Amino acid sequence: MPARTGKQFTAGLKSPREVWVDGERVTEVASHPRLAGAAATLAEVFDLQHQAAEVCLMPDPETGEPINLSHMIPRSRADLERRHRALKLTAEFTVGLMGRTPDYMNVTYAGFAGRADEWAVNGNDRGASNLVAYQKLLARKDLALTHTIVQPTIDKSWGDAPVAGNDVALHRVSATDHGILVRGARILATLAPFADEIAVYPGVPLPEGADAYALSFCIPVGTPGLKFLCRDSCTVTGSPFDHPLSSRFDEQDAFVIFDDVEVPRDRVFINANSRAYNAVMTTGWYPNVMQQTMIRAQTKLEFAYGLGCLMAETINDKSPATAQMLGEIWSYAELTRAAVRAAEAEAFEYGNGVWFPNGAPLTALRASLPGWFPRVGEIIKLIGSHNLLATPTANQFDDPSLRDLVNQFLRGANHISARDRARVFRLAWDFVGTALAGRNELYERFYLASGARNYALAHTLAPRERGKRLVNQVLGLVPLGTGEDASSAPKVMGLPRSAGEWVRK
Ligand SMILES: Cc1cc2nc3c(=O)[nH]c(=O)nc-3n(C[C@H](O)[C@H](O)[C@H](O)COP(=O)(O)OP(=O)(O)OC[C@H]3O[C@@H](n4cnc5c(N)ncnc54)[C@H](O)[C@@H]3O)c2cc1C
């Protein structure tokens, strides 16, 4: 089946899966009131690829059938440019509020398959070829993937990576006739109730002796023993006028329990092999996937800027303080845009003929955005003040006894109607104040690990030769440079490959 329609995606949601929302095991994801809004939006995302086929689709390199462009293995800077346009359109559809539209994992697996040579280390040739075959299946069946790469926290003093004896973290129990049996848990599978399959791949490196935890595979979400415990839903049913974002964009996050799950042999990409596990994420993964995540982030920041501008215009707020804060949001958006463009312009071949953006500007964004997004939320609140809550509902506008009063007393400046004013400030509250807004702030703070960790990592990875040379030059210890190192863009490479290195970092 080539690129799916929304209808085909929705039909796929009927396949069995153990999804829990509160005390209820959900049987009909697409029509459950706590999940239906996002299910419908995701169906629209699948339709979008057909509506904008020129931008979103490409022929499968082997079958010629149309597949989503996010499955492309980039082999040039031009490929990355082309992918940029497709990712941007998808991001715009949810104004960057859904972080894990399927293109996120499509891009991830295209990158993995393109660098299968990195997966084929330490005797893992079979796992690498399984992965290449799987990426083709992912593209051709147009599956939606959720993923879980982080070990659950029981006791922070145990550290990030599980050591032998940890019975909570996902681990291999035994080999079976058809594959391997796994048990344990992982966090925090965004998109889980809406996904066709779940991906497990490395997060932080593992220490010596932790081979049982060194696993990577993809299996259908309905595989027996797989249980998804959704967090409290942020979906609000009723009028989209009242909750324009919460009614559509709650992509969900689920705690995943693998209660003795059998993974078929051909779906295992890393089988208790910590050397392979510790190697595969260290070079191309993040520059590749961050093209998707940072285009999304840019879109969300531009949306926030537009929203802030409309809020100010609605109440004719021309104060210097508001102008300053709006300029701050715009600056974050523009810095994000510029960093993405710089990363793409400085793209290079990472090996195996595969091209990814330069990781350095994206590393800087990865560390900065977890601080910028909460600040953007604060600015929207500061501009909005009480106006965020003085917002009649659709029902109040429709009530004959209230309509005239609401229209008179809650109108905006410069002849802006009460309805238009409420529309803007309701949107703003849904962006920064509702349960969905709280979840989204947490997402931005943590989905690529915390800003604190990422600043430390950025410093560890950053090239520092030029900075040191400039210091030595001004101290008179070295002559003025030739400019060669000044013009070459820094390339952040090589994430930690061992648990010890990671902890130090
Ligand atoms: C909404 C949401 C969606 C998510 N979706 C997914 C998903 O789809 N798939 C998936 O696999 N995971 C997902 N995650 C999990 C995410 O990957 C982790 O939350 C993330 O890696 C951070 O790990 P942690 O939560 O253990 O926090 P920690 O990294 O332990 O951070 C907790 C606190 O400790 C501080 N801290 C920790 N270590 C350091 C350090 N070395 N230096 C300085 N400060 C430090 C941090 O600043 C932070 O304040 C999601 C998380 C959230 C919140």
The ligand as an ORCA input file, in Angstrom:
! r2SCAN-3c Opt
* xyz 0 1
  C       5.739     15.432     26.896
  C       6.867     14.467     26.747
  C       6.888     13.624     25.639
  C       7.903     12.687     25.488
  N       7.902     11.859     24.423
  C       8.827     10.887     24.312
  C       8.794      9.940     23.238
  O       7.961     10.009     22.359
  N       9.725      8.956     23.235
  C      10.680      8.849     24.201
  O      11.490      7.943     24.150
  N      10.749      9.747     25.228
  C       9.847     10.734     25.302
  N       9.893     11.615     26.352
  C      10.876     11.386     27.417
  C      12.046     12.273     27.271
  O      12.894     11.668     26.343
  C      12.713     12.423     28.648
  O      11.813     13.112     29.470
  C      13.996     13.180     28.510
  O      14.966     12.368     27.928
  C      14.504     13.698     29.838
  O      14.708     12.635     30.739
  P      14.068     12.692     32.182
  O      12.596     12.943     32.035
  O      14.495     11.452     32.872
  O      14.636     13.966     32.873
  P      16.136     14.282     33.365
  O      17.047     14.255     32.202
  O      16.502     13.437     34.504
  O      15.951     15.743     33.825
  C      15.223     16.070     35.023
  C      15.831     17.300     35.643
  O      17.164     17.056     36.027
  C      18.047     17.982     35.406
  N      19.245     17.243     34.977
  C      19.317     15.938     34.701
  N      20.557     15.601     34.331
  C      21.290     16.693     34.357
  C      22.639     16.978     34.065
  N      23.501     16.045     33.679
  N      23.039     18.248     34.183
  C      22.184     19.196     34.600
  N      20.897     18.982     34.904
  C      20.451     17.761     34.779
  C      17.286     18.514     34.201
  O      17.649     19.826     33.867
  C      15.857     18.474     34.675
  O      15.492     19.643     35.336
  C       8.926     12.589     26.491
  C       8.903     13.440     27.595
  C       7.896     14.378     27.725
  C       7.919     15.277     28.926
*
